[in-house]
Amino acid sequence: MVDEVMLAWECIGRSNARATVTRGNDTASQLGTIRAMTQVVPRGVAQA
């Protein structure tokens, strides 16, 4: 269960890093990223 959540975070982190590099440091996209993380992780926990 914990491993799945950590893997999800790792994937999110990698795609976010790529998005940040391509878009630049856009505050709005970072806020969207944080919002996406808070929605994705609990869903992963519920499934595990």
PDB file of N, CA, C and O in Angstrom, chain B, residues numbered from 101:
ATOM      1  N   MET B 101       0.846  -1.204   0.000  1.00  0.00           N
ATOM      2  CA  MET B 101       0.000   0.000   0.000  1.00  0.00           C
ATOM      3  C   MET B 101       0.875   1.245   0.000  1.00  0.00           C
ATOM      4  O   MET B 101       0.720   2.119  -0.853  1.00  0.00           O
ATOM      5  N   VAL B 102       1.786   1.324   0.949  1.00  0.00           N
ATOM      6  CA  VAL B 102       2.647   2.506   1.042  1.00  0.00           C
ATOM      7  C   VAL B 102       3.516   2.634  -0.201  1.00  0.00           C
ATOM      8  O   VAL B 102       3.737   3.738  -0.700  1.00  0.00           O
ATOM      9  N   ASP B 103       4.012   1.493  -0.703  1.00  0.00           N
ATOM     10  CA  ASP B 103       4.867   1.520  -1.889  1.00  0.00           C
ATOM     11  C   ASP B 103       4.122   2.105  -3.083  1.00  0.00           C
ATOM     12  O   ASP B 103       4.692   2.873  -3.858  1.00  0.00           O
ATOM     13  N   GLU B 104       2.848   1.744  -3.233  1.00  0.00           N
ATOM     14  CA  GLU B 104       2.060   2.256  -4.357  1.00  0.00           C
ATOM     15  C   GLU B 104       1.912   3.771  -4.266  1.00  0.00           C
ATOM     16  O   GLU B 104       2.010   4.479  -5.268  1.00  0.00           O
ATOM     17  N   VAL B 105       1.674   4.255  -3.049  1.00  0.00           N
ATOM     18  CA  VAL B 105       1.524   5.699  -2.857  1.00  0.00           C
ATOM     19  C   VAL B 105       2.832   6.410  -3.171  1.00  0.00           C
ATOM     20  O   VAL B 105       2.835   7.443  -3.841  1.00  0.00           O
ATOM     21  N   MET B 106       3.949   5.858  -2.688  1.00  0.00           N
ATOM     22  CA  MET B 106       5.249   6.478  -2.945  1.00  0.00           C
ATOM     23  C   MET B 106       5.549   6.482  -4.434  1.00  0.00           C
ATOM     24  O   MET B 106       6.101   7.450  -4.958  1.00  0.00           O
ATOM     25  N   LEU B 107       5.185   5.399  -5.119  1.00  0.00           N
ATOM     26  CA  LEU B 107       5.409   5.316  -6.558  1.00  0.00           C
ATOM     27  C   LEU B 107       4.579   6.377  -7.275  1.00  0.00           C
ATOM     28  O   LEU B 107       5.051   7.012  -8.219  1.00  0.00           O
ATOM     29  N   ALA B 108       3.339   6.565  -6.820  1.00  0.00           N
ATOM     30  CA  ALA B 108       2.488   7.590  -7.413  1.00  0.00           C
ATOM     31  C   ALA B 108       3.112   8.970  -7.230  1.00  0.00           C
ATOM     32  O   ALA B 108       3.153   9.769  -8.165  1.00  0.00           O
ATOM     33  N   TRP B 109       3.601   9.244  -6.015  1.00  0.00           N
ATOM     34  CA  TRP B 109       4.248  10.532  -5.747  1.00  0.00           C
ATOM     35  C   TRP B 109       5.455  10.722  -6.647  1.00  0.00           C
ATOM     36  O   TRP B 109       5.691  11.813  -7.165  1.00  0.00           O
ATOM     37  N   GLU B 110       6.229   9.638  -6.832  1.00  0.00           N
ATOM     38  CA  GLU B 110       7.439   9.700  -7.645  1.00  0.00           C
ATOM     39  C   GLU B 110       7.087  10.042  -9.090  1.00  0.00           C
ATOM     40  O   GLU B 110       7.734  10.883  -9.714  1.00  0.00           O
ATOM     41  N   CYS B 111       6.057   9.383  -9.612  1.00  0.00           N
ATOM     42  CA  CYS B 111       5.617   9.647 -10.988  1.00  0.00           C
ATOM     43  C   CYS B 111       5.135  11.085 -11.123  1.00  0.00           C
ATOM     44  O   CYS B 111       5.481  11.777 -12.081  1.00  0.00           O
ATOM     45  N   ILE B 112       4.332  11.530 -10.155  1.00  0.00           N
ATOM     46  CA  ILE B 112       3.817  12.901 -10.177  1.00  0.00           C
ATOM     47  C   ILE B 112       4.980  13.883 -10.134  1.00  0.00           C
ATOM     48  O   ILE B 112       5.014  14.856 -10.888  1.00  0.00           O
ATOM     49  N   GLY B 113       5.925  13.622  -9.251  1.00  0.00           N
ATOM     50  CA  GLY B 113       7.079  14.511  -9.115  1.00  0.00           C
ATOM     51  C   GLY B 113       7.862  14.620 -10.405  1.00  0.00           C
ATOM     52  O   GLY B 113       8.295  15.708 -10.783  1.00  0.00           O
ATOM     53  N   ARG B 114       8.050  13.491 -11.089  1.00  0.00           N
ATOM     54  CA  ARG B 114       8.819  13.504 -12.331  1.00  0.00           C
ATOM     55  C   ARG B 114       8.106  14.293 -13.414  1.00  0.00           C
ATOM     56  O   ARG B 114       8.727  15.115 -14.088  1.00  0.00           O
ATOM     57  N   SER B 115       6.810  14.056 -13.593  1.00  0.00           N
ATOM     58  CA  SER B 115       6.070  14.771 -14.626  1.00  0.00           C
ATOM     59  C   SER B 115       5.982  16.255 -14.292  1.00  0.00           C
ATOM     60  O   SER B 115       6.004  17.095 -15.191  1.00  0.00           O
ATOM     61  N   ASN B 116       5.882  16.583 -13.003  1.00  0.00           N
ATOM     62  CA  ASN B 116       5.843  17.989 -12.600  1.00  0.00           C
ATOM     63  C   ASN B 116       7.168  18.671 -12.877  1.00  0.00           C
ATOM     64  O   ASN B 116       7.199  19.817 -13.325  1.00  0.00           O
ATOM     65  N   ALA B 117       8.263  17.970 -12.612  1.00  0.00           N
ATOM     66  CA  ALA B 117       9.584  18.540 -12.868  1.00  0.00           C
ATOM     67  C   ALA B 117       9.712  18.861 -14.349  1.00  0.00           C
ATOM     68  O   ALA B 117      10.233  19.913 -14.720  1.00  0.00           O
ATOM     69  N   ARG B 118       9.240  17.959 -15.190  1.00  0.00           N
ATOM     70  CA  ARG B 118       9.304  18.170 -16.629  1.00  0.00           C
ATOM     71  C   ARG B 118       8.421  19.356 -17.024  1.00  0.00           C
ATOM     72  O   ARG B 118       8.827  20.198 -17.824  1.00  0.00           O
ATOM     73  N   ALA B 119       7.220  19.415 -16.463  1.00  0.00           N
ATOM     74  CA  ALA B 119       6.297  20.500 -16.778  1.00  0.00           C
ATOM     75  C   ALA B 119       6.867  21.840 -16.332  1.00  0.00           C
ATOM     76  O   ALA B 119       6.714  22.848 -17.021  1.00  0.00           O
ATOM     77  N   THR B 120       7.526  21.846 -15.172  1.00  0.00           N
ATOM     78  CA  THR B 120       8.097  23.090 -14.657  1.00  0.00           C
ATOM     79  C   THR B 120       9.210  23.575 -15.568  1.00  0.00           C
ATOM     80  O   THR B 120       9.344  24.775 -15.809  1.00  0.00           O
ATOM     81  N   VAL B 121      10.009  22.645 -16.074  1.00  0.00           N
ATOM     82  CA  VAL B 121      11.110  23.024 -16.963  1.00  0.00           C
ATOM     83  C   VAL B 121      10.558  23.612 -18.256  1.00  0.00           C
ATOM     84  O   VAL B 121      11.073  24.618 -18.745  1.00  0.00           O
ATOM     85  N   THR B 122       9.518  22.998 -18.818  1.00  0.00           N
ATOM     86  CA  THR B 122       8.999  23.460 -20.101  1.00  0.00           C
ATOM     87  C   THR B 122       8.205  24.754 -19.943  1.00  0.00           C
ATOM     88  O   THR B 122       8.287  25.635 -20.798  1.00  0.00           O
ATOM     89  N   ARG B 123       7.443  24.879 -18.870  1.00  0.00           N
ATOM     90  CA  ARG B 123       6.583  26.044 -18.686  1.00  0.00           C
ATOM     91  C   ARG B 123       7.277  27.191 -17.967  1.00  0.00           C
ATOM     92  O   ARG B 123       6.848  28.342 -18.052  1.00  0.00           O
ATOM     93  N   GLY B 124       8.349  26.865 -17.260  1.00  0.00           N
ATOM     94  CA  GLY B 124       8.942  27.884 -16.397  1.00  0.00           C
ATOM     95  C   GLY B 124       8.233  27.869 -15.057  1.00  0.00           C
ATOM     96  O   GLY B 124       7.274  27.120 -14.869  1.00  0.00           O
ATOM     97  N   ASN B 125       8.692  28.685 -14.128  1.00  0.00           N
ATOM     98  CA  ASN B 125       8.083  28.673 -12.793  1.00  0.00           C
ATOM     99  C   ASN B 125       6.794  29.485 -12.794  1.00  0.00           C
ATOM    100  O   ASN B 125       6.779  30.675 -12.477  1.00  0.00           O
ATOM    101  N   ASP B 126       5.723  28.807 -13.157  1.00  0.00           N
ATOM    102  CA  ASP B 126       4.409  29.444 -13.215  1.00  0.00           C
ATOM    103  C   ASP B 126       3.656  29.108 -11.929  1.00  0.00           C
ATOM    104  O   ASP B 126       3.373  27.941 -11.656  1.00  0.00           O
ATOM    105  N   THR B 127       3.341  30.113 -11.160  1.00  0.00           N
ATOM    106  CA  THR B 127       2.695  29.895  -9.865  1.00  0.00           C
ATOM    107  C   THR B 127       1.359  29.169 -10.023  1.00  0.00           C
ATOM    108  O   THR B 127       1.032  28.281  -9.236  1.00  0.00           O
ATOM    109  N   ALA B 128       0.597  29.550 -11.036  1.00  0.00           N
ATOM    110  CA  ALA B 128      -0.711  28.928 -11.243  1.00  0.00           C
ATOM    111  C   ALA B 128      -0.569  27.434 -11.516  1.00  0.00           C
ATOM    112  O   ALA B 128      -1.340  26.631 -10.990  1.00  0.00           O
ATOM    113  N   SER B 129       0.409  27.057 -12.334  1.00  0.00           N
ATOM    114  CA  SER B 129       0.586  25.635 -12.645  1.00  0.00           C
ATOM    115  C   SER B 129       1.073  24.881 -11.416  1.00  0.00           C
ATOM    116  O   SER B 129       0.724  23.716 -11.230  1.00  0.00           O
ATOM    117  N   GLN B 130       1.871  25.526 -10.576  1.00  0.00           N
ATOM    118  CA  GLN B 130       2.332  24.873  -9.349  1.00  0.00           C
ATOM    119  C   GLN B 130       1.152  24.643  -8.403  1.00  0.00           C
ATOM    120  O   GLN B 130       1.055  23.590  -7.773  1.00  0.00           O
ATOM    121  N   LEU B 131       0.268  25.618  -8.307  1.00  0.00           N
ATOM    122  CA  LEU B 131      -0.913  25.451  -7.453  1.00  0.00           C
ATOM    123  C   LEU B 131      -1.789  24.322  -7.989  1.00  0.00           C
ATOM    124  O   LEU B 131      -2.319  23.519  -7.222  1.00  0.00           O
ATOM    125  N   GLY B 132      -1.937  24.268  -9.312  1.00  0.00           N
ATOM    126  CA  GLY B 132      -2.702  23.185  -9.923  1.00  0.00           C
ATOM    127  C   GLY B 132      -2.066  21.839  -9.630  1.00  0.00           C
ATOM    128  O   GLY B 132      -2.757  20.849  -9.392  1.00  0.00           O
ATOM    129  N   THR B 133      -0.738  21.814  -9.651  1.00  0.00           N
ATOM    130  CA  THR B 133       0.019  20.594  -9.361  1.00  0.00           C
ATOM    131  C   THR B 133      -0.256  20.119  -7.941  1.00  0.00           C
ATOM    132  O   THR B 133      -0.506  18.935  -7.715  1.00  0.00           O
ATOM    133  N   ILE B 134      -0.209  21.039  -6.988  1.00  0.00           N
ATOM    134  CA  ILE B 134      -0.454  20.697  -5.586  1.00  0.00           C
ATOM    135  C   ILE B 134      -1.881  20.175  -5.423  1.00  0.00           C
ATOM    136  O   ILE B 134      -2.120  19.209  -4.698  1.00  0.00           O
ATOM    137  N   ARG B 135      -2.816  20.819  -6.098  1.00  0.00           N
ATOM    138  CA  ARG B 135      -4.205  20.393  -6.016  1.00  0.00           C
ATOM    139  C   ARG B 135      -4.343  18.976  -6.589  1.00  0.00           C
ATOM    140  O   ARG B 135      -5.043  18.136  -6.023  1.00  0.00           O
ATOM    141  N   ALA B 136      -3.673  18.724  -7.708  1.00  0.00           N
ATOM    142  CA  ALA B 136      -3.727  17.396  -8.329  1.00  0.00           C
ATOM    143  C   ALA B 136      -3.142  16.342  -7.398  1.00  0.00           C
ATOM    144  O   ALA B 136      -3.693  15.247  -7.281  1.00  0.00           O
ATOM    145  N   MET B 137      -2.031  16.660  -6.733  1.00  0.00           N
ATOM    146  CA  MET B 137      -1.402  15.707  -5.816  1.00  0.00           C
ATOM    147  C   MET B 137      -2.340  15.348  -4.672  1.00  0.00           C
ATOM    148  O   MET B 137      -2.477  14.175  -4.324  1.00  0.00           O
ATOM    149  N   THR B 138      -2.985  16.350  -4.089  1.00  0.00           N
ATOM    150  CA  THR B 138      -3.846  16.089  -2.936  1.00  0.00           C
ATOM    151  C   THR B 138      -5.044  15.241  -3.349  1.00  0.00           C
ATOM    152  O   THR B 138      -5.614  14.538  -2.514  1.00  0.00           O
ATOM    153  N   GLN B 139      -5.437  15.295  -4.626  1.00  0.00           N
ATOM    154  CA  GLN B 139      -6.553  14.474  -5.090  1.00  0.00           C
ATOM    155  C   GLN B 139      -6.096  13.069  -5.464  1.00  0.00           C
ATOM    156  O   GLN B 139      -6.814  12.100  -5.219  1.00  0.00           O
ATOM    157  N   VAL B 140      -4.916  12.951  -6.051  1.00  0.00           N
ATOM    158  CA  VAL B 140      -4.441  11.654  -6.542  1.00  0.00           C
ATOM    159  C   VAL B 140      -4.047  10.730  -5.400  1.00  0.00           C
ATOM    160  O   VAL B 140      -4.398   9.550  -5.413  1.00  0.00           O
ATOM    161  N   VAL B 141      -3.325  11.246  -4.413  1.00  0.00           N
ATOM    162  CA  VAL B 141      -2.774  10.380  -3.368  1.00  0.00           C
ATOM    163  C   VAL B 141      -3.851   9.692  -2.529  1.00  0.00           C
ATOM    164  O   VAL B 141      -3.763   8.479  -2.341  1.00  0.00           O
ATOM    165  N   PRO B 142      -4.863  10.399  -2.015  1.00  0.00           N
ATOM    166  CA  PRO B 142      -5.889   9.707  -1.232  1.00  0.00           C
ATOM    167  C   PRO B 142      -6.605   8.626  -2.044  1.00  0.00           C
ATOM    168  O   PRO B 142      -6.977   7.585  -1.504  1.00  0.00           O
ATOM    169  N   ARG B 143      -6.796   8.873  -3.332  1.00  0.00           N
ATOM    170  CA  ARG B 143      -7.455   7.891  -4.179  1.00  0.00           C
ATOM    171  C   ARG B 143      -6.594   6.621  -4.238  1.00  0.00           C
ATOM    172  O   ARG B 143      -7.114   5.507  -4.174  1.00  0.00           O
ATOM    173  N   GLY B 144      -5.271   6.803  -4.362  1.00  0.00           N
ATOM    174  CA  GLY B 144      -4.353   5.666  -4.384  1.00  0.00           C
ATOM    175  C   GLY B 144      -4.387   4.898  -3.078  1.00  0.00           C
ATOM    176  O   GLY B 144      -4.324   3.669  -3.074  1.00  0.00           O
ATOM    177  N   VAL B 145      -4.488   5.617  -1.967  1.00  0.00           N
ATOM    178  CA  VAL B 145      -4.536   4.971  -0.654  1.00  0.00           C
ATOM    179  C   VAL B 145      -5.821   4.158  -0.526  1.00  0.00           C
ATOM    180  O   VAL B 145      -5.807   3.043  -0.005  1.00  0.00           O
ATOM    181  N   ALA B 146      -6.925   4.719  -1.000  1.00  0.00           N
ATOM    182  CA  ALA B 146      -8.210   4.038  -0.897  1.00  0.00           C
ATOM    183  C   ALA B 146      -8.210   2.749  -1.715  1.00  0.00           C
ATOM    184  O   ALA B 146      -8.810   1.754  -1.309  1.00  0.00           O
ATOM    185  N   GLN B 147      -7.544   2.765  -2.857  1.00  0.00           N
ATOM    186  CA  GLN B 147      -7.505   1.580  -3.718  1.00  0.00           C
ATOM    187  C   GLN B 147      -6.592   0.498  -3.146  1.00  0.00           C
ATOM    188  O   GLN B 147      -6.878  -0.690  -3.294  1.00  0.00           O
ATOM    189  N   ALA B 148      -5.507   0.892  -2.501  1.00  0.00           N
ATOM    190  CA  ALA B 148      -4.491  -0.074  -2.039  1.00  0.00           C
ATOM    191  C   ALA B 148      -5.008  -0.975  -0.915  1.00  0.00           C
ATOM    192  O   ALA B 148      -4.275  -1.833  -0.425  1.00  0.00           O
TER     193      ALA B 148
END
